[in-house]
Amino acid sequence: MQEEDRLNIISLILEISSNNSHSTEKTTIPIIMYNTLLNHARLNVYWTALNEVGLLDYETASQTFKTTEKGLRVIEVFSKLDQQSREEREMKNYNNNTV
């Protein structure tokens, strides 16, 4: 798996867990599995790593995930980098088409 794919999966997990923390719908394992299209075993590797570095919390009582403040900052930085990357690709495509 490419590094970019891993970063996209991490960002998606954090986004899903942060979006549902503000609504009545809680971020459970099936919700993350459905939205990422990954199985439980593969997601468990990501959940463990994200929890260990303090980006994601698991609430045992409610069996839900929640993105931490640190995780929200990572989402913000990743979004800015992703936007910048898209803009650079668009400029490159534009320049290639006008030459």
Backbone bond lengths (Angstrom), bond angles and torsions (degrees), N, CA, C in turn:
res aa  C-N    CA-C-N  psi(-1)  N-CA   C-N-CA  omega(-1)  CA-C   N-CA-C  phi
1 M - - - 1.441 - - 1.529 108.48 -
2 Q 1.305 116.00 138.40 1.451 120.88 -179.22 1.528 110.92 -76.63
3 E 1.322 114.75 153.44 1.461 120.78 -179.53 1.533 111.41 -59.43
4 E 1.324 116.78 -38.11 1.465 120.58 179.64 1.528 110.85 -62.29
5 D 1.339 116.65 -38.92 1.463 120.73 177.83 1.527 110.51 -63.34
6 R 1.324 116.57 -43.04 1.467 120.48 178.94 1.527 111.00 -61.65
7 L 1.320 115.67 -43.51 1.463 119.25 179.42 1.525 111.45 -63.98
8 N 1.320 116.52 -38.25 1.469 119.92 177.81 1.529 111.10 -65.71
9 I 1.319 117.47 -39.43 1.467 120.93 178.25 1.531 109.81 -65.20
10 I 1.327 116.57 -45.23 1.475 120.61 178.51 1.520 110.13 -59.42
11 S 1.319 116.47 -46.79 1.463 120.29 179.69 1.527 111.29 -61.56
12 L 1.319 116.57 -41.65 1.463 120.65 -179.66 1.523 111.44 -64.53
13 I 1.322 117.41 -44.10 1.469 120.82 178.40 1.523 110.04 -60.46
14 L 1.325 116.87 -45.42 1.468 120.52 -179.40 1.525 110.94 -65.29
15 E 1.330 117.00 -40.92 1.471 120.06 179.20 1.524 111.55 -64.62
16 I 1.318 116.98 -45.32 1.471 120.74 179.38 1.523 109.80 -59.96
17 S 1.313 116.09 -44.06 1.465 120.68 -178.08 1.520 112.24 -70.43
18 S 1.308 117.74 -26.79 1.472 119.76 178.61 1.519 111.11 -84.32
19 N 1.336 117.98 -36.45 1.465 121.14 -179.15 1.514 111.73 -64.33
20 N 1.314 116.84 -42.49 1.462 120.29 -177.22 1.516 113.04 -77.67
21 S 1.329 117.98 -14.85 1.461 119.28 -179.52 1.526 111.53 -70.91
22 H 1.341 116.94 -17.21 1.460 120.62 179.85 1.526 112.53 -100.06
23 S 1.310 117.18 -1.12 1.463 120.05 -178.98 1.522 109.73 -116.18
24 T 1.309 115.31 -179.50 1.461 119.58 179.12 1.526 110.79 -77.62
25 E 1.331 117.00 -20.16 1.459 120.75 178.74 1.524 109.17 -80.80
26 K 1.307 116.48 126.69 1.462 121.99 -179.63 1.525 109.86 -90.56
27 T 1.320 115.81 151.37 1.458 121.04 -179.51 1.518 109.53 -86.35
28 T 1.308 115.03 99.70 1.462 121.17 -179.89 1.528 109.61 -103.36
29 I 1.316 115.35 171.19 1.462 120.82 -179.97 1.534 111.73 -55.96
30 P 1.337 119.76 -48.97 1.477 118.82 -179.61 1.531 113.37 -60.61
31 I 1.318 117.91 -34.85 1.467 120.27 179.53 1.526 110.35 -64.51
32 I 1.325 116.90 -44.69 1.465 120.06 179.26 1.530 110.05 -67.39
33 M 1.315 117.34 -41.33 1.468 120.53 178.81 1.529 110.31 -60.56
34 Y 1.312 116.85 -43.75 1.463 121.16 -179.12 1.527 111.35 -63.98
35 N 1.329 116.85 -44.68 1.459 121.09 -175.79 1.527 114.19 -76.02
36 T 1.311 118.06 -25.21 1.461 120.55 179.60 1.528 112.63 -98.68
37 L 1.325 116.55 -14.59 1.463 122.85 -177.08 1.531 111.97 59.53
38 L 1.324 115.74 34.44 1.461 121.38 176.52 1.519 109.42 -117.24
39 N 1.327 115.75 152.16 1.457 118.93 179.81 1.531 111.13 -80.43
40 H 1.314 115.14 169.95 1.465 121.25 -175.59 1.530 112.10 -59.99
41 A 1.328 117.35 -42.39 1.468 120.86 -177.99 1.531 111.56 -61.95
42 R 1.326 117.18 -44.75 1.473 120.32 179.96 1.521 110.89 -67.71
43 L 1.322 116.95 -41.35 1.463 119.80 180.00 1.520 111.59 -67.50
44 N 1.311 117.28 -32.72 1.456 120.66 -179.91 1.534 111.39 -58.97
45 V 1.328 116.51 -36.34 1.462 120.93 176.95 1.530 110.03 -61.92
46 Y 1.318 116.32 -44.76 1.472 120.79 179.42 1.533 111.04 -67.27
47 W 1.339 117.18 -46.16 1.461 120.39 -179.22 1.519 111.40 -58.20
48 T 1.314 115.78 -44.22 1.462 120.54 -179.33 1.528 110.38 -61.24
49 A 1.319 116.03 -48.43 1.463 120.47 -178.68 1.533 111.30 -64.20
50 L 1.324 117.10 -43.93 1.469 120.68 -179.41 1.521 111.18 -65.07
51 N 1.314 116.52 -36.27 1.455 120.84 177.80 1.528 110.94 -68.94
52 E 1.318 117.11 -41.69 1.465 121.46 -178.01 1.525 112.40 -63.64
53 V 1.326 117.54 -33.91 1.468 120.20 -179.35 1.532 112.43 -93.77
54 G 1.324 116.94 3.56 1.456 121.05 173.96 1.510 116.11 81.54
55 L 1.324 117.43 24.92 1.466 120.54 178.90 1.525 112.83 -96.76
56 L 1.323 116.03 -20.60 1.462 121.23 -175.13 1.526 109.21 -140.73
57 D 1.323 116.11 136.69 1.466 121.61 176.18 1.519 109.25 -111.94
58 Y 1.324 115.42 144.18 1.459 120.86 173.59 1.513 107.75 -113.89
59 E 1.326 115.75 122.50 1.455 121.50 179.35 1.529 108.06 -94.79
60 T 1.319 115.68 107.99 1.459 121.92 -174.02 1.525 112.15 -62.52
61 A 1.315 117.33 -42.10 1.466 120.89 -176.63 1.529 111.89 -59.32
62 S 1.337 116.47 -45.32 1.466 120.25 -178.35 1.526 112.60 -97.21
63 Q 1.338 116.68 -5.34 1.459 123.64 -178.53 1.531 111.38 54.12
64 T 1.339 114.87 48.13 1.459 120.52 -178.92 1.523 110.62 -129.12
65 F 1.317 114.59 160.18 1.459 122.11 177.77 1.522 109.58 -106.41
66 K 1.326 114.86 148.47 1.459 120.35 177.81 1.528 108.15 -143.88
67 T 1.319 116.03 132.83 1.458 121.24 176.96 1.519 108.95 -73.77
68 T 1.326 116.68 132.84 1.465 121.43 179.09 1.531 109.85 -79.19
69 E 1.324 116.36 172.93 1.465 120.90 176.33 1.527 110.37 -59.82
70 K 1.309 116.23 -40.80 1.467 121.53 177.10 1.530 109.88 -61.35
71 G 1.317 116.99 -41.11 1.456 121.73 177.72 1.515 112.26 -64.65
72 L 1.335 116.35 -37.57 1.466 120.45 177.34 1.524 110.87 -64.07
73 R 1.321 117.22 -37.25 1.472 120.70 176.97 1.524 110.51 -65.94
74 V 1.329 116.91 -38.07 1.464 120.66 178.12 1.527 109.75 -63.95
75 I 1.320 117.37 -42.25 1.469 120.97 177.48 1.526 109.87 -58.90
76 E 1.310 116.23 -44.49 1.462 121.27 -178.86 1.535 111.18 -61.37
77 V 1.313 116.45 -47.25 1.469 120.73 179.60 1.531 110.07 -64.89
78 F 1.314 117.13 -44.96 1.460 120.81 -179.83 1.528 110.24 -60.93
79 S 1.321 117.88 -41.02 1.465 121.45 179.64 1.527 111.26 -62.61
80 K 1.327 116.44 -41.92 1.465 120.38 178.70 1.522 111.02 -64.84
81 L 1.334 116.67 -43.39 1.459 120.35 178.61 1.521 111.57 -65.10
82 D 1.311 116.59 -40.29 1.455 121.59 179.23 1.528 110.43 -63.96
83 Q 1.323 116.70 -42.69 1.466 121.43 178.58 1.529 110.46 -63.54
84 Q 1.317 116.36 -44.02 1.460 120.79 179.07 1.536 110.82 -62.80
85 S 1.308 116.83 -41.24 1.459 121.45 178.49 1.529 110.98 -63.14
86 R 1.323 117.25 -41.97 1.464 121.16 178.11 1.518 111.43 -63.07
87 E 1.335 115.52 -43.07 1.466 119.90 179.57 1.526 111.20 -63.04
88 E 1.326 117.20 -39.70 1.462 120.91 178.59 1.524 111.05 -65.54
89 R 1.335 116.97 -40.60 1.465 120.14 177.49 1.523 111.07 -64.61
90 E 1.332 116.48 -40.76 1.463 120.31 178.78 1.524 110.97 -63.32
91 M 1.326 117.10 -41.58 1.461 121.01 178.26 1.525 110.64 -64.03
92 K 1.323 116.18 -42.10 1.454 120.73 179.34 1.535 110.16 -62.85
93 N 1.328 116.75 -44.43 1.456 120.76 178.04 1.518 111.56 -64.06
94 Y 1.319 115.91 -40.71 1.468 120.94 179.17 1.522 110.11 -62.89
95 N 1.337 116.47 -46.17 1.458 121.22 -179.89 1.523 111.61 -64.57
96 N 1.320 117.81 -37.83 1.465 121.30 178.17 1.512 111.99 -67.43
97 N 1.328 116.63 -32.54 1.469 120.84 -178.59 1.522 112.34 -81.13
98 T 1.322 118.47 -21.30 1.465 120.24 -177.93 1.513 112.40 -94.50
99 V 1.309 117.31 -7.74 1.477 120.36 -177.96 1.491 110.90 -83.58
